[in-house]
Amino acid sequence: MISIPHKAKQFLVLVAKLLIVGGAFYFIYDQLANNDKLDWQKFITLFRKNQSVLGVGFILLLSVLNRYFEILKWQNLVKVIYPISLGEATKQVLAALTAGIFTPNGVGEYAGKALYYPKSEAKKVVFLNLICNGIQMILTIIFGIFGLLYFNALYNVITTKTVLILFGGFLLIIILLFSIKKIKVKGYSIEKLIHKINEIPKHIHQKNIFLGICRYLVFSHQYYFLFLAFEVHLPYLTLLAAITSVYFLASSLPTFQFLDFAVKGSVAIYFFGILGVNEWIVVFISTLMWFLNVVLPVVLGSYYVLNFKTKTAA
């Protein structure tokens, strides 16, 4: 095996850090500067008309709470390996978010968190991160299905026959998965996965679900309050049904974190277009949600990436 000198290793780590942070900032700038659907003049005019320190503070508080609940989820789950402080959990979550911003479906986030632990714990860290993200996805599906059904009942976007076919297909997939749960692929099976999940204490799962629900309610209502700020006045349940439907359908599509607002924005334009909401408002709110909940944490996470020190323990 070729041995790399310590100085060379340090240089390579520095280059990797700069590439991650530089790449993250480039993608953020590119999306904000080259999106022709963002009419900044309209936004400034509307902001000046409705500017409120309390309103801006409230929206920013929701962004802090959104990421705070995610940090608490990670701190709760990683107790399976060993307890970490809130500060350490914050560092790991924000640095991993920065590392995952330009990887498909945030895959880099898994590697980012694993780097904070000894190599012997890498698989366990990846698994725990899968549980952390998995519960959020399950909640998005549950809330999204109810929202989609409510929205569909009001506006008949898809026929009852199509809804039944979709649910039938969904149930069939679940039945098939459980019927082949003992079949192994590269040593892994659904049965083994369920067993691994059950090894985690119930109280950790319960807290994870509770924090996941809190986080979902925070970012979905942040979306709702931004629509109110942009003078979109629709019935609460109708607006929330559209929001949950957008998150459900957009989360089902493979994408990159830095394109997250573009994917959600495209889906949102369709749903809110049915409600008669102006397209530029929908695009702007989707962009603001992305900026507040991805860009700002990435800026903070960049500090942790640049100050990252590799684990020496094996």
C-alpha positions as CSV (number, residue, x, y, z in Angstrom):
1,M,0.0,0.0,0.0
2,I,1.3,3.5,-0.9
3,S,1.9,5.6,2.1
4,I,1.0,9.3,1.8
5,P,3.1,11.7,3.9
6,H,1.4,13.6,6.7
7,K,1.9,17.0,5.1
8,A,0.4,15.7,1.8
9,K,-2.6,14.3,3.7
10,Q,-3.1,17.7,5.4
11,F,-2.9,19.4,2.0
12,L,-5.4,17.0,0.4
13,V,-7.9,17.5,3.3
14,L,-7.6,21.3,2.9
15,V,-8.2,21.0,-0.8
16,A,-11.3,18.8,-0.1
17,K,-12.6,21.4,2.4
18,L,-12.1,24.3,0.0
19,L,-13.8,22.3,-2.8
20,I,-16.8,21.5,-0.7
21,V,-17.3,25.0,0.6
22,G,-16.4,26.6,-2.8
23,G,-18.7,24.3,-4.6
24,A,-21.6,24.9,-2.1
25,F,-21.3,28.7,-2.5
26,Y,-21.0,28.5,-6.3
27,F,-24.1,26.5,-6.7
28,I,-26.0,28.8,-4.3
29,Y,-24.9,31.9,-6.2
30,D,-25.7,30.3,-9.6
31,Q,-29.2,29.4,-8.6
32,L,-30.0,32.8,-7.1
33,A,-28.3,34.9,-9.9
34,N,-29.5,33.0,-13.0
35,N,-33.1,32.2,-12.1
36,D,-35.1,34.4,-14.6
37,K,-38.3,33.7,-12.7
38,L,-37.1,35.6,-9.6
39,D,-38.4,39.2,-9.9
40,W,-36.4,40.9,-7.2
41,Q,-38.0,44.3,-7.9
42,K,-41.4,43.0,-7.1
43,F,-40.1,41.3,-4.0
44,I,-38.5,44.6,-2.7
45,T,-41.7,46.6,-3.5
46,L,-43.8,44.1,-1.6
47,F,-41.3,43.9,1.3
48,R,-41.2,47.6,1.7
49,K,-45.0,47.7,1.7
50,N,-45.4,45.0,4.4
51,Q,-42.0,45.2,6.2
52,S,-42.3,44.2,9.8
53,V,-39.4,43.5,12.2
54,L,-41.6,41.1,14.2
55,G,-42.7,39.3,11.0
56,V,-39.2,38.8,9.7
57,G,-38.0,37.7,13.1
58,F,-40.8,35.2,13.4
59,I,-40.0,33.7,10.0
60,L,-36.3,33.5,10.9
61,L,-37.2,31.9,14.3
62,L,-39.1,29.1,12.4
63,S,-35.9,28.5,10.3
64,V,-33.9,28.1,13.5
65,L,-36.5,25.8,15.0
66,N,-36.6,23.7,11.9
67,R,-32.9,23.0,12.0
68,Y,-32.9,22.8,15.9
69,F,-35.4,19.9,15.8
70,E,-33.2,18.2,13.2
71,I,-30.2,18.6,15.5
72,L,-32.1,17.2,18.4
73,K,-33.1,14.2,16.3
74,W,-29.5,13.5,15.5
75,Q,-28.4,14.0,19.1
76,N,-31.2,11.6,20.2
77,L,-30.3,8.9,17.7
78,V,-26.5,9.0,18.0
79,K,-26.9,8.1,21.8
80,V,-26.9,4.5,20.4
81,I,-23.2,4.9,19.8
82,Y,-22.3,7.4,22.6
83,P,-23.9,10.7,23.9
84,I,-22.8,13.9,22.3
85,S,-23.5,17.5,23.4
86,L,-26.0,19.8,21.6
87,G,-23.0,21.8,20.3
88,E,-21.3,18.7,18.8
89,A,-24.7,17.6,17.2
90,T,-25.0,21.1,15.7
91,K,-21.5,20.9,14.2
92,Q,-22.1,17.5,12.7
93,V,-25.6,18.3,11.2
94,L,-24.5,21.6,9.7
95,A,-21.2,20.4,8.3
96,A,-22.9,17.3,6.8
97,L,-25.6,19.5,5.2
98,T,-22.8,21.6,3.6
99,A,-21.1,18.4,2.4
100,G,-24.3,17.0,0.9
101,I,-25.6,20.1,-0.8
102,F,-24.4,19.2,-4.3
103,T,-24.7,15.4,-4.1
104,P,-27.7,13.4,-5.3
105,N,-30.4,13.3,-2.6
106,G,-27.9,14.6,0.0
107,V,-25.8,11.4,-0.1
108,G,-22.8,13.5,1.0
109,E,-24.5,14.1,4.3
110,Y,-24.1,10.5,5.3
111,A,-20.4,10.6,4.6
112,G,-20.1,14.0,6.3
113,K,-21.5,12.7,9.6
114,A,-19.5,9.5,9.4
115,L,-16.2,11.4,9.3
116,Y,-16.8,12.7,12.8
117,Y,-16.7,9.1,14.2
118,P,-14.1,6.3,14.2
119,K,-14.0,4.2,11.1
120,S,-15.3,1.2,13.1
121,E,-18.6,3.1,13.7
122,A,-19.0,4.3,10.1
123,K,-21.7,1.8,9.1
124,K,-23.7,2.5,12.3
125,V,-23.5,6.2,11.7
126,V,-24.8,5.8,8.1
127,F,-27.6,3.6,9.4
128,L,-28.6,6.0,12.1
129,N,-28.6,8.9,9.6
130,L,-30.9,6.7,7.4
131,I,-33.3,6.3,10.4
132,C,-33.1,10.1,11.0
133,N,-34.0,11.0,7.4
134,G,-36.3,8.0,7.0
135,I,-38.8,9.1,9.7
136,Q,-38.9,12.5,8.1
137,M,-39.7,11.0,4.7
138,I,-42.4,8.7,6.3
139,L,-44.0,11.7,7.9
140,T,-43.9,13.6,4.6
141,I,-45.7,10.7,2.9
142,I,-48.3,10.4,5.6
143,F,-49.1,14.1,5.8
144,G,-48.8,14.4,2.1
145,I,-51.3,11.6,1.3
146,F,-53.9,13.2,3.6
147,G,-53.2,16.6,2.1
148,L,-53.4,15.3,-1.5
149,L,-56.7,13.5,-0.8
150,Y,-58.2,16.7,0.8
151,F,-56.9,18.8,-2.1
152,N,-58.2,16.3,-4.6
153,A,-61.6,16.2,-3.0
154,L,-61.9,20.0,-3.4
155,Y,-60.4,20.4,-7.0
156,N,-60.6,16.9,-8.5
157,V,-57.1,17.0,-9.8
158,I,-57.0,13.2,-10.4
159,T,-60.0,10.8,-10.7
160,T,-61.1,8.4,-8.0
161,K,-60.1,5.5,-10.2
162,T,-56.5,6.9,-10.4
163,V,-56.4,7.3,-6.6
164,L,-57.5,3.7,-6.1
165,I,-54.9,2.5,-8.6
166,L,-52.1,4.4,-6.8
167,F,-53.2,3.1,-3.4
168,G,-53.5,-0.4,-4.8
169,G,-50.0,-0.2,-6.3
170,F,-48.6,1.2,-3.0
171,L,-50.2,-1.7,-1.0
172,L,-48.9,-4.2,-3.5
173,I,-45.3,-2.9,-3.1
174,I,-45.6,-3.2,0.7
175,I,-47.0,-6.8,0.4
176,L,-44.2,-7.7,-2.0
177,L,-41.5,-6.2,0.2
178,F,-42.7,-8.2,3.3
179,S,-43.1,-11.4,1.3
180,I,-39.5,-11.3,0.1
181,K,-38.1,-9.9,3.4
182,K,-35.8,-13.0,3.9
183,I,-34.2,-12.6,0.4
184,K,-30.7,-11.3,0.8
185,V,-28.9,-8.8,-1.5
186,K,-25.2,-8.6,-0.7
187,G,-25.9,-9.9,2.8
188,Y,-28.7,-7.5,3.5
189,S,-32.4,-8.2,3.7
190,I,-35.6,-6.3,4.9
191,E,-35.9,-8.8,7.8
192,K,-32.3,-7.9,8.9
193,L,-33.1,-4.2,8.5
194,I,-36.2,-4.5,10.7
195,H,-34.2,-6.4,13.3
196,K,-31.6,-3.6,13.3
197,I,-34.3,-1.0,13.7
198,N,-35.8,-2.9,16.6
199,E,-32.4,-3.0,18.4
200,I,-32.7,0.7,18.9
201,P,-34.6,1.4,22.2
202,K,-38.3,2.3,21.8
203,H,-38.0,5.6,23.7
204,I,-35.4,6.8,21.2
205,H,-37.7,5.9,18.3
206,Q,-40.6,7.6,20.1
207,K,-38.6,10.8,20.6
208,N,-37.4,10.7,17.0
209,I,-41.0,10.5,15.7
210,F,-42.1,13.3,18.0
211,L,-39.2,15.6,16.9
212,G,-39.9,14.7,13.3
213,I,-43.5,15.8,13.7
214,C,-42.4,19.0,15.3
215,R,-40.0,19.7,12.5
216,Y,-42.6,19.0,9.8
217,L,-45.2,21.3,11.5
218,V,-42.6,24.1,11.7
219,F,-41.4,24.1,8.0
220,S,-44.9,23.5,6.6
221,H,-46.3,26.4,8.6
222,Q,-43.3,28.6,7.7
223,Y,-44.4,28.0,4.1
224,Y,-48.0,28.9,5.1
225,F,-47.0,32.2,6.9
226,L,-44.8,33.2,3.9
227,F,-47.9,33.0,1.7
228,L,-49.8,35.2,4.2
229,A,-46.9,37.7,4.1
230,F,-47.2,37.8,0.3
231,E,-50.9,38.6,0.7
232,V,-52.2,35.2,-0.4
233,H,-55.4,34.7,1.6
234,L,-56.8,31.2,1.2
235,P,-58.6,28.9,3.7
236,Y,-56.1,27.4,6.2
237,L,-56.8,23.8,5.3
238,T,-56.8,24.4,1.6
239,L,-53.4,26.1,1.7
240,L,-51.9,23.5,4.1
241,A,-53.2,20.7,1.9
242,A,-51.5,22.2,-1.1
243,I,-48.2,22.6,0.9
244,T,-48.2,19.0,2.2
245,S,-49.0,17.8,-1.3
246,V,-46.1,19.8,-2.7
247,Y,-43.7,18.4,-0.1
248,F,-44.9,14.8,-0.7
249,L,-44.6,14.9,-4.5
250,A,-41.4,16.9,-4.6
251,S,-39.7,14.6,-2.0
252,S,-40.6,11.6,-4.2
253,L,-38.3,12.9,-7.0
254,P,-34.6,12.3,-7.0
255,T,-32.7,15.6,-6.8
256,F,-29.8,17.6,-5.5
257,Q,-30.1,19.8,-2.3
258,F,-29.0,22.9,-4.3
259,L,-31.9,22.2,-6.8
260,D,-34.4,21.5,-4.0
261,F,-36.2,24.9,-4.4
262,A,-36.4,24.4,-8.2
263,V,-38.1,21.0,-7.9
264,K,-40.4,22.1,-5.1
265,G,-41.1,25.3,-7.0
266,S,-42.1,23.5,-10.2
267,V,-44.5,21.2,-8.3
268,A,-45.8,24.2,-6.2
269,I,-46.5,26.2,-9.4
270,Y,-48.9,23.5,-10.5
271,F,-50.8,23.2,-7.2
272,F,-50.9,26.8,-6.3
273,G,-51.8,27.7,-10.0
274,I,-55.0,25.7,-9.4
275,L,-55.6,28.0,-6.4
276,G,-55.1,31.1,-8.6
277,V,-51.8,32.1,-6.9
278,N,-49.5,34.2,-9.1
279,E,-46.5,32.2,-10.4
280,W,-43.8,34.7,-9.3
281,I,-45.1,34.6,-5.7
282,V,-44.9,30.8,-5.7
283,V,-41.4,30.8,-7.1
284,F,-40.3,33.4,-4.7
285,I,-41.7,31.7,-1.6
286,S,-40.1,28.4,-2.7
287,T,-36.8,30.2,-3.1
288,L,-37.1,31.9,0.3
289,M,-37.8,28.5,1.9
290,W,-34.7,27.1,0.3
291,F,-32.6,30.1,1.3
292,L,-33.8,30.1,4.9
293,N,-33.7,26.4,5.5
294,V,-30.7,25.3,3.3
295,V,-28.5,28.3,2.3
296,L,-28.3,29.9,5.8
297,P,-27.4,26.5,7.5
298,V,-24.9,25.8,4.8
299,V,-23.2,29.2,5.4
300,L,-22.9,28.2,9.1
301,G,-21.9,24.7,8.2
302,S,-19.1,26.0,6.0
303,Y,-17.3,27.2,9.1
304,Y,-17.4,23.7,10.6
305,V,-16.2,22.1,7.4
306,L,-13.2,24.4,7.2
307,N,-12.4,23.7,10.9
308,F,-12.9,19.9,10.5
309,K,-10.2,17.7,11.9
310,T,-10.1,14.0,10.8
311,K,-10.5,11.3,13.5
312,T,-7.4,9.5,14.3
313,A,-9.1,6.6,16.1
314,A,-9.6,3.4,14.0
